[in-house]
Amino acid sequence: MLNSPRFFLRPMEPADLEQVLAIQAQAYPPELHESAQVFSGKLRQFPGSNWVAQGDEGLLAYLFAQPALYLHPPSLNDPGTPVTGADALHLHDMAVAPAARGLGLARSLVRDCLEWGRRQGLHWATLIAVGDSPAFWAGQGFAPGNPVTPLACYGPKACYMHRSLLG
Ligand SMILES: CC(C)(COP(=O)(O)OP(=O)(O)OC[C@H]1O[C@@H](n2cnc3c(N)ncnc32)[C@H](O)[C@@H]1OP(=O)(O)O)[C@@H](O)C(=O)NCCC(=O)NCCS
Protein backbone atom coordinates (compact mmCIF):
# COMPACT_ATOMS: atom_id res chain seq x y z
CA MET A 1 0.00 0.00 0.00
CA LEU A 2 1.31 3.47 -0.83
CA ASN A 3 1.80 5.80 2.12
CA SER A 4 0.48 8.87 0.34
CA PRO A 5 -2.81 9.11 -1.54
CA ARG A 6 -1.47 11.94 -3.74
CA PHE A 7 -2.74 11.59 -7.28
CA PHE A 8 -4.61 13.52 -9.92
CA LEU A 9 -6.70 12.39 -12.87
CA ARG A 10 -5.92 13.42 -16.44
CA PRO A 11 -6.72 12.23 -19.97
CA MET A 12 -4.66 9.28 -21.17
CA GLU A 13 -1.99 9.99 -23.78
CA PRO A 14 -0.16 7.62 -26.15
CA ALA A 15 3.03 7.99 -24.07
CA ASP A 16 1.16 6.45 -21.10
CA LEU A 17 0.59 3.10 -22.77
CA GLU A 18 3.75 1.41 -21.53
CA GLN A 19 2.75 2.04 -17.90
CA VAL A 20 -0.88 1.19 -18.66
CA LEU A 21 0.24 -2.20 -20.03
CA ALA A 22 2.30 -2.78 -16.87
CA ILE A 23 -0.73 -2.12 -14.65
CA GLN A 24 -2.87 -4.37 -16.85
CA ALA A 25 -0.33 -7.19 -16.38
CA GLN A 26 -0.59 -6.85 -12.59
CA ALA A 27 -4.38 -6.61 -12.54
CA TYR A 28 -5.65 -9.37 -14.86
CA PRO A 29 -4.89 -12.99 -15.78
CA PRO A 30 -3.10 -13.40 -19.15
CA GLU A 31 -6.24 -14.53 -21.00
CA LEU A 32 -7.75 -11.07 -20.44
CA HIS A 33 -4.70 -9.06 -21.50
CA GLU A 34 -5.10 -6.76 -24.50
CA SER A 35 -2.19 -5.73 -26.67
CA ALA A 36 -0.50 -2.37 -27.13
CA GLN A 37 -2.09 -2.24 -30.60
CA VAL A 38 -5.59 -2.67 -29.16
CA PHE A 39 -5.01 0.03 -26.54
CA SER A 40 -3.50 2.37 -29.16
CA GLY A 41 -6.52 1.86 -31.38
CA LYS A 42 -8.94 2.75 -28.60
CA LEU A 43 -6.94 5.84 -27.71
CA ARG A 44 -6.83 6.97 -31.33
CA GLN A 45 -10.52 6.31 -31.97
CA PHE A 46 -11.86 7.59 -28.63
CA PRO A 47 -9.32 10.20 -27.48
CA GLY A 48 -11.66 11.93 -25.01
CA SER A 49 -12.88 9.01 -22.92
CA ASN A 50 -9.76 7.41 -21.43
CA TRP A 51 -8.16 8.55 -18.17
CA VAL A 52 -5.21 7.82 -15.93
CA ALA A 53 -4.47 8.51 -12.28
CA GLN A 54 -1.08 10.15 -12.09
CA GLY A 55 0.95 9.65 -8.90
CA ASP A 56 4.21 11.27 -7.84
CA GLU A 57 6.27 8.47 -9.36
CA GLY A 58 4.17 7.25 -12.23
CA LEU A 59 0.74 6.03 -13.18
CA LEU A 60 -1.39 4.36 -10.53
CA ALA A 61 -4.53 3.46 -12.49
CA TYR A 62 -6.27 3.75 -15.84
CA LEU A 63 -9.75 3.62 -17.32
CA PHE A 64 -10.69 3.03 -20.96
CA ALA A 65 -14.27 3.91 -21.89
CA GLN A 66 -15.99 4.31 -25.25
CA PRO A 67 -19.36 5.29 -26.71
CA ALA A 68 -21.32 2.12 -27.47
CA LEU A 69 -24.79 0.71 -28.04
CA TYR A 70 -26.74 -0.31 -24.95
CA LEU A 71 -26.79 -4.14 -24.58
CA HIS A 72 -24.13 -4.48 -27.34
CA PRO A 73 -20.78 -4.37 -25.55
CA PRO A 74 -17.58 -4.41 -27.61
CA SER A 75 -15.65 -7.67 -27.60
CA LEU A 76 -12.31 -8.25 -25.94
CA ASN A 77 -9.49 -7.08 -28.24
CA ASP A 78 -11.76 -4.71 -30.13
CA PRO A 79 -9.33 -2.02 -31.31
CA GLY A 80 -11.83 0.82 -31.02
CA THR A 81 -14.63 0.27 -33.50
CA PRO A 82 -16.89 3.35 -33.66
CA VAL A 83 -20.66 2.82 -33.56
CA THR A 84 -23.47 4.88 -35.04
CA GLY A 85 -26.19 6.06 -32.67
CA ALA A 86 -24.31 5.38 -29.44
CA ASP A 87 -26.57 5.65 -26.38
CA ALA A 88 -24.21 4.23 -23.77
CA LEU A 89 -20.78 4.90 -22.35
CA HIS A 90 -19.10 1.52 -22.05
CA LEU A 91 -16.45 1.35 -19.31
CA HIS A 92 -14.28 -1.17 -21.08
CA ASP A 93 -11.38 -1.59 -18.68
CA MET A 94 -10.35 -0.05 -15.38
CA ALA A 95 -7.44 -1.24 -13.29
CA VAL A 96 -5.63 0.13 -10.26
CA ALA A 97 -2.06 -0.93 -9.49
CA PRO A 98 -2.13 -3.31 -6.51
CA ALA A 99 -0.07 -0.97 -4.32
CA ALA A 100 -2.53 1.89 -4.91
CA ARG A 101 -5.80 0.10 -4.13
CA GLY A 102 -8.09 1.30 -1.39
CA LEU A 103 -7.20 4.96 -1.90
CA GLY A 104 -10.36 5.91 -3.80
CA LEU A 105 -8.71 6.00 -7.24
CA ALA A 106 -11.30 3.78 -8.88
CA ARG A 107 -14.16 5.73 -7.34
CA SER A 108 -12.65 8.98 -8.66
CA LEU A 109 -12.08 7.58 -12.15
CA VAL A 110 -15.65 6.26 -12.35
CA ARG A 111 -17.08 9.58 -11.12
CA ASP A 112 -15.24 11.61 -13.79
CA CYS A 113 -16.02 9.07 -16.50
CA LEU A 114 -19.76 9.04 -15.75
CA GLU A 115 -19.80 12.83 -15.67
CA TRP A 116 -18.17 12.85 -19.12
CA GLY A 117 -20.85 10.46 -20.39
CA ARG A 118 -23.62 12.70 -19.05
CA ARG A 119 -22.09 15.69 -20.79
CA GLN A 120 -22.15 13.72 -24.05
CA GLY A 121 -25.88 13.14 -23.57
CA LEU A 122 -25.50 9.37 -23.26
CA HIS A 123 -28.34 7.56 -21.51
CA TRP A 124 -26.54 4.52 -20.09
CA ALA A 125 -23.26 3.49 -18.54
CA THR A 126 -22.37 -0.15 -19.15
CA LEU A 127 -19.50 -2.54 -18.47
CA ILE A 128 -18.52 -6.18 -18.23
CA ALA A 129 -17.45 -7.09 -14.72
CA VAL A 130 -14.77 -9.78 -14.50
CA GLY A 131 -13.21 -11.61 -11.57
CA ASP A 132 -14.56 -10.53 -8.20
CA SER A 133 -15.40 -7.01 -9.35
CA PRO A 134 -19.27 -7.18 -9.52
CA ALA A 135 -19.48 -6.17 -5.86
CA PHE A 136 -17.29 -3.14 -6.53
CA TRP A 137 -19.48 -2.11 -9.47
CA ALA A 138 -22.67 -2.62 -7.46
CA GLY A 139 -21.22 -0.09 -5.03
CA GLN A 140 -20.93 2.36 -7.95
CA GLY A 141 -24.62 1.99 -8.78
CA PHE A 142 -24.42 -0.73 -11.47
CA ALA A 143 -26.80 -3.70 -11.66
CA PRO A 144 -26.60 -6.91 -13.75
CA GLY A 145 -28.25 -6.82 -17.19
CA ASN A 146 -28.79 -9.11 -20.17
CA PRO A 147 -26.73 -8.12 -23.22
CA VAL A 148 -27.60 -9.11 -26.76
CA THR A 149 -23.93 -9.69 -27.63
CA PRO A 150 -22.37 -12.82 -26.06
CA LEU A 151 -19.71 -12.33 -23.37
CA ALA A 152 -17.83 -15.62 -23.77
CA CYS A 153 -14.55 -13.92 -24.72
CA TYR A 154 -14.43 -12.33 -21.25
CA GLY A 155 -14.44 -15.67 -19.42
CA PRO A 156 -17.11 -17.78 -17.68
CA LYS A 157 -17.74 -15.37 -14.78
CA ALA A 158 -18.19 -12.24 -16.92
CA CYS A 159 -21.22 -10.19 -15.94
CA TYR A 160 -22.76 -7.38 -18.01
CA MET A 161 -23.77 -4.47 -15.76
CA HIS A 162 -25.51 -1.17 -16.40
CA ARG A 163 -26.81 1.99 -14.79
CA SER A 164 -28.68 5.02 -16.00
CA LEU A 165 -26.84 8.30 -16.48
CA LEU A 166 -30.06 10.29 -16.31
CA GLY A 167 -31.42 11.98 -13.23
C1 LIG B 1 -11.74 -3.23 -8.45
C2 LIG B 1 -10.67 -2.11 -8.38
C3 LIG B 1 -10.73 -1.30 -9.66
C4 LIG B 1 -11.00 -1.20 -7.17
O1 LIG B 1 -10.04 -0.13 -7.14
P1 LIG B 1 -9.74 0.75 -5.82
O2 LIG B 1 -9.02 1.97 -6.24
O3 LIG B 1 -9.11 -0.11 -4.79
O4 LIG B 1 -11.21 1.13 -5.33
P2 LIG B 1 -11.58 2.41 -4.43
O5 LIG B 1 -10.52 2.60 -3.40
O6 LIG B 1 -11.90 3.56 -5.29
O7 LIG B 1 -12.90 1.87 -3.72
C5 LIG B 1 -14.17 2.49 -3.90
C6 LIG B 1 -15.18 1.71 -3.08
O8 LIG B 1 -15.29 0.37 -3.60
C7 LIG B 1 -15.02 -0.58 -2.57
N1 LIG B 1 -14.31 -1.70 -3.18
C8 LIG B 1 -13.07 -1.72 -3.70
N2 LIG B 1 -12.78 -2.93 -4.23
C9 LIG B 1 -13.88 -3.69 -4.03
C10 LIG B 1 -14.21 -5.04 -4.34
N3 LIG B 1 -13.35 -5.87 -4.97
N4 LIG B 1 -15.44 -5.50 -3.98
C11 LIG B 1 -16.32 -4.70 -3.34
N5 LIG B 1 -16.06 -3.41 -3.03
C12 LIG B 1 -14.85 -2.92 -3.37
C13 LIG B 1 -14.19 0.17 -1.55
O9 LIG B 1 -14.30 -0.42 -0.26
C14 LIG B 1 -14.80 1.55 -1.61
O10 LIG B 1 -16.01 1.56 -0.87
P3 LIG B 1 -16.53 2.92 -0.13
O11 LIG B 1 -16.78 3.94 -1.22
O12 LIG B 1 -17.76 2.46 0.57
O13 LIG B 1 -15.41 3.34 0.78
C15 LIG B 1 -9.25 -2.69 -8.17
O14 LIG B 1 -9.28 -3.61 -7.09
C16 LIG B 1 -8.68 -3.40 -9.39
O15 LIG B 1 -8.01 -2.77 -10.20
N6 LIG B 1 -8.89 -4.72 -9.52
C17 LIG B 1 -8.32 -5.51 -10.63
C18 LIG B 1 -8.90 -5.11 -11.98
C19 LIG B 1 -10.41 -5.22 -12.00
O16 LIG B 1 -11.00 -6.17 -11.52
N7 LIG B 1 -11.03 -4.20 -12.61
C20 LIG B 1 -12.44 -4.17 -12.83
C21 LIG B 1 -12.71 -5.09 -13.96
S1 LIG B 1 -14.33 -4.99 -14.60
Ligand as a Chemical Component Dictionary entry (heavy atoms), coordinates in Angstrom:
data_LIG
# 
_chem_comp.id                   LIG 
_chem_comp.type                 NON-POLYMER 
_chem_comp.pdbx_formal_charge   0 
_chem_comp.three_letter_code    LIG 
# 
loop_
_chem_comp_atom.comp_id 
_chem_comp_atom.atom_id 
_chem_comp_atom.alt_atom_id 
_chem_comp_atom.type_symbol 
_chem_comp_atom.charge 
_chem_comp_atom.model_Cartn_x 
_chem_comp_atom.model_Cartn_y 
_chem_comp_atom.model_Cartn_z 
_chem_comp_atom.pdbx_ordinal 
LIG C1  C1  C 0 -11.738 -3.235 -8.445  1  
LIG C2  C2  C 0 -10.671 -2.110 -8.376  2  
LIG C3  C3  C 0 -10.731 -1.304 -9.661  3  
LIG C4  C4  C 0 -11.000 -1.202 -7.169  4  
LIG O1  O1  O 0 -10.044 -0.133 -7.140  5  
LIG P1  P1  P 0 -9.744  0.748  -5.820  6  
LIG O2  O2  O 0 -9.017  1.971  -6.241  7  
LIG O3  O3  O 0 -9.107  -0.107 -4.792  8  
LIG O4  O4  O 0 -11.206 1.125  -5.331  9  
LIG P2  P2  P 0 -11.579 2.407  -4.428  10 
LIG O5  O5  O 0 -10.519 2.597  -3.399  11 
LIG O6  O6  O 0 -11.899 3.563  -5.294  12 
LIG O7  O7  O 0 -12.898 1.874  -3.719  13 
LIG C5  C5  C 0 -14.170 2.494  -3.899  14 
LIG C6  C6  C 0 -15.183 1.710  -3.079  15 
LIG O8  O8  O 0 -15.286 0.367  -3.599  16 
LIG C7  C7  C 0 -15.019 -0.580 -2.571  17 
LIG N1  N1  N 0 -14.308 -1.702 -3.178  18 
LIG C8  C8  C 0 -13.066 -1.718 -3.701  19 
LIG N2  N2  N 0 -12.780 -2.926 -4.227  20 
LIG C9  C9  C 0 -13.881 -3.689 -4.028  21 
LIG C10 C10 C 0 -14.214 -5.041 -4.342  22 
LIG N3  N3  N 0 -13.349 -5.869 -4.970  23 
LIG N4  N4  N 0 -15.437 -5.505 -3.980  24 
LIG C11 C11 C 0 -16.325 -4.703 -3.344  25 
LIG N5  N5  N 0 -16.064 -3.409 -3.034  26 
LIG C12 C12 C 0 -14.851 -2.916 -3.375  27 
LIG C13 C13 C 0 -14.188 0.172  -1.547  28 
LIG O9  O9  O 0 -14.295 -0.417 -0.264  29 
LIG C14 C14 C 0 -14.799 1.553  -1.608  30 
LIG O10 O10 O 0 -16.007 1.561  -0.871  31 
LIG P3  P3  P 0 -16.525 2.917  -0.128  32 
LIG O11 O11 O 0 -16.783 3.942  -1.221  33 
LIG O12 O12 O 0 -17.764 2.462  0.566   34 
LIG O13 O13 O 0 -15.415 3.344  0.778   35 
LIG C15 C15 C 0 -9.254  -2.688 -8.171  36 
LIG O14 O14 O 0 -9.283  -3.612 -7.092  37 
LIG C16 C16 C 0 -8.676  -3.398 -9.388  38 
LIG O15 O15 O 0 -8.009  -2.767 -10.200 39 
LIG N6  N6  N 0 -8.894  -4.723 -9.516  40 
LIG C17 C17 C 0 -8.321  -5.514 -10.634 41 
LIG C18 C18 C 0 -8.898  -5.113 -11.976 42 
LIG C19 C19 C 0 -10.412 -5.220 -11.997 43 
LIG O16 O16 O 0 -11.004 -6.170 -11.517 44 
LIG N7  N7  N 0 -11.032 -4.198 -12.613 45 
LIG C20 C20 C 0 -12.442 -4.173 -12.828 46 
LIG C21 C21 C 0 -12.709 -5.094 -13.959 47 
LIG S1  S1  S 0 -14.333 -4.993 -14.601 48 
# 
loop_
_chem_comp_bond.comp_id 
_chem_comp_bond.atom_id_1 
_chem_comp_bond.atom_id_2 
_chem_comp_bond.value_order 
_chem_comp_bond.pdbx_ordinal 
LIG C1  C2  SING 1  
LIG C2  C3  SING 2  
LIG C2  C4  SING 3  
LIG C2  C15 SING 4  
LIG C4  O1  SING 5  
LIG O1  P1  SING 6  
LIG P1  O2  DOUB 7  
LIG P1  O3  SING 8  
LIG P1  O4  SING 9  
LIG O4  P2  SING 10 
LIG P2  O5  DOUB 11 
LIG P2  O6  SING 12 
LIG P2  O7  SING 13 
LIG O7  C5  SING 14 
LIG C5  C6  SING 15 
LIG C6  O8  SING 16 
LIG C6  C14 SING 17 
LIG O8  C7  SING 18 
LIG C7  N1  SING 19 
LIG C7  C13 SING 20 
LIG N1  C8  SING 21 
LIG N1  C12 SING 22 
LIG C8  N2  DOUB 23 
LIG N2  C9  SING 24 
LIG C9  C10 SING 25 
LIG C9  C12 DOUB 26 
LIG C10 N3  SING 27 
LIG C10 N4  DOUB 28 
LIG N4  C11 SING 29 
LIG C11 N5  DOUB 30 
LIG N5  C12 SING 31 
LIG C13 O9  SING 32 
LIG C13 C14 SING 33 
LIG C14 O10 SING 34 
LIG O10 P3  SING 35 
LIG P3  O11 DOUB 36 
LIG P3  O12 SING 37 
LIG P3  O13 SING 38 
LIG C15 O14 SING 39 
LIG C15 C16 SING 40 
LIG C16 O15 DOUB 41 
LIG C16 N6  SING 42 
LIG N6  C17 SING 43 
LIG C17 C18 SING 44 
LIG C18 C19 SING 45 
LIG C19 O16 DOUB 46 
LIG C19 N7  SING 47 
LIG N7  C20 SING 48 
LIG C20 C21 SING 49 
LIG C21 S1  SING 50 
# 
